[in-house]
């Protein structure tokens, strides 16, 4: 599982750490996607899906986004 922590809003130091963790999660996602080579990736929203969807896009894997709150 990927973990990047909570989203900071006002502390610049925490924003930098959060950004570094997002980059780390992106490279971890690339590694996992190369290993399992899925036919598509489903993102359900939230900031944790950003690195996974970006990694899938970088590897030319189709990305499907779903919003369960949509009416």
Secondary structure, 3 states (H helix, E strand, C coil): CCCCCCCCCCCHHHHHHHHHHHHHHHHHHHHHHHHHCCCEEEECCCCHHHHHHHHHHHCCCEEEECCCCCC
